[in-house]
Each structure stands twice: as C-alpha cells, then as structure tokens.
C-alpha cells in the first residue's frame, strides 16, 4: 500500500514538473505560436463554445420528438366552495317553478395526482427543425474555422513583425557601435590636431540620433512581442523568444493555375450554408400547412372530502385514465404562412445573388494580393541591393577618411544613406511578408 502511494505521488510530481516546464518554455516557432493560440486565444475559445452551443441545439430539437412525461399532483382547500343556482322544482314538482337555490357540489378539500404522456406522431416542422439544427451546427463549425483563420493571419503578421524588428535592432546596434567608435577616434584626432571640431560635432549629432533610435527600437520590439503574445492569448509577463529565421521564409505564389475552387474560401462555404438554412426555413413554412398529430395518455387519482382527516385516506382516492390522439389542422391564419414563404423566397434570391458578388470579390482580392506580393518582392530586392551598395559606399568612404584622403562630411552622409537604406529594406521586407500572408489567405490556404 505504501509503495502504491509513493508511486502515485511520484507520478503526480513528474506531471506537475512537466507542465511547469511547458509553461515556462520561451522558444516558439510560428507553428508553435499558432498551436498555442488554438488553446488559449479568447476568440478561439469563445468560438469553440459557440460550436458546442450549436451541438446542444441539435439535442434540444431532437428532444421535442421524444415522449414528454409529466407528473402533476396537488391538494386544495376550498374555503369558499363554488356554487350553482338550481331550480328546486326540477326535483320536487310540488314546488313552484322558478324557485332557485344555491347548491355546491364541491367539498371543502380535494386532491389529485396524475401522470401524463404525450408523444409526437407527425409534425412536419419537427423534422425540418431537426435538419435545420444540424445545418446550424455546420455553420457554427465554419464560423469556428473562420475565427481560426483570422487568428492565424494575425499571429503570422505579428510573428514576422517581431522577426523584422529583431533584425532591425541588430543593425541599429551595429550602426551605433560603429558611429560610437568613429566618434571616439575622431575626438582623439581632434585632440592631436588631425581633425576639426566640426567633424566631431557632425558625428556627435549622428551619435545622439542613433542612441534615441536604438532606445525607441528596443521599446517597439518589446511592444511587438507583447502584441504577438496578446494574439496568442499568452500573459504579457511571460517571456518569449522566436526560433524561426527570416532566411527560412519561402515566398511562393500559391496559384492553382486556374483550378481554384471558391469553396476553399470559408466565406464562400458559409454563404452556401446560409442558403441551405434559408431553404430549410422555406420548407418549414410550407410544411406548416400539414396537420399535426399527437398521442396522449393520462392516468391518475382524485378525491374530495369535507373532513381534512379523510383527505389522505387511500380508499377515498379514485382512479381514472384516458388515452387518445389529438389532431390539429390549420385552416386559415390570415395569410401569415403565405407571407413568410414569399419572404423566404426573396431572401433565397438575395443570397443567390450574393454568390456572384462574392466570387468577383474573391477574384479581385486574389489579383490584388498577387500584385502586392510581386511588387513587394521586387521592392524588397531593390532595397536589399540599395542597402548593399550603401554599405559598400560607406565602407569605401570610411577607409578614405581614415587614410586622410576623404572628408568627415562624406562619411556622415554615407552613414545616413546607409541607415536610410536599411530602414527602407526592412520596411519592404515586412511588406513582402504581410503580402505573403494575405495572398495565402486569399487562396484559402491560410490555416493552422
């Protein structure tokens, strides 16, 4: 017994440690961030609950076709028994007609206890409602998928934003270190009479600007990480590091060469389900012209007495029972169902018209996203080349200045051009990454 207890406690301890290690894990790939969000993002969690609510609605509708059993019981004290006026001459011909007397057939105490059963035999609305509840469940599932896609999109963009911000911070730190070294060397040259004060002043201005930019970039990086954690549903105080590399990102056109299926877009699939629901509503209103049929069964006991002590005497409770069917045939409802049917037909027509508009919208979105990615890739490549050229110019200018054949102003200008080229490149890189995500979404290929 002691061994079993020790084994259970040891297993529980290992489980707690494993969970604690998982909770403190800080290294995340993009896929791991998305997987984490599927379990913690509030929008995902609420959408999952909505899906469960839709599942319960199927059971709720199905229960209407199952037997309905009720037990009713009660006792009453008739402190003022109900009376009726009777013509006494009816019972005694010797009494003149019209001689009425108040008579009560209700005793002071009465009680009843009964069980009743009702079973649906035919109701067209029940069967249509069962179909509609299942279709609604399907719609809620698609709503859940759409929420997943939106979360994946937001996390992907936030993840890439952090990666780009990290790379940008590394370059700014390198620039700051380089200018800091150059400022120190120029200050030494000034002290030795080999440089002018204006040269130091130019570098000092650049040094101060880079220091402010470095601090701002560090804060923006922290904010970018917090935004990613917010999208994941992770506490902001939780540390996180990213494992993916920008060099690993593949920019591909997910074009299907004309085989694109609109149904791969969740919005199109949702519209199809909405049309199915509208048709079921139309079917339900049409089927309401048919009669409904129920079977009923009731069995119970009742009693009456003027003596409270006799109320619960078993022999005074008399049984009764009934079995039957009830039929309801709709005859005229003031054209209510007819108007509802006309409304359903117009709604279905409106939804069918939406397909063409949605298809055109998807085509436009795909074309726009494709052009954006192509343009962004070209811009990124051009800015990358500009950055490399600016770096080369800066290196040559720095060497010339150190060898005494170039001016400090040329170095400062080359440094500024290099920094601007870096900013332009990373802006273009992030735009290309965003365009990549949006193109995948446009083709319906963005998923967890």
PyMOL commands that set and color helices and strands:
alter all, ss='L'
color gray80, all
select helices_A, chain A and resi 2-23+30-40+42-63+88-90+124-191+197-232+246-248+262-264+266-287+308-310+314-316+336-402+408-442
alter helices_A, ss='H'
color red, helices_A
select strands_A, chain A and resi 27-28+68-77+84-87+100-103+109-122+241-242+292-305+318-328
alter strands_A, ss='S'
color yellow, strands_A
deselect
rebuild
show_as cartoon
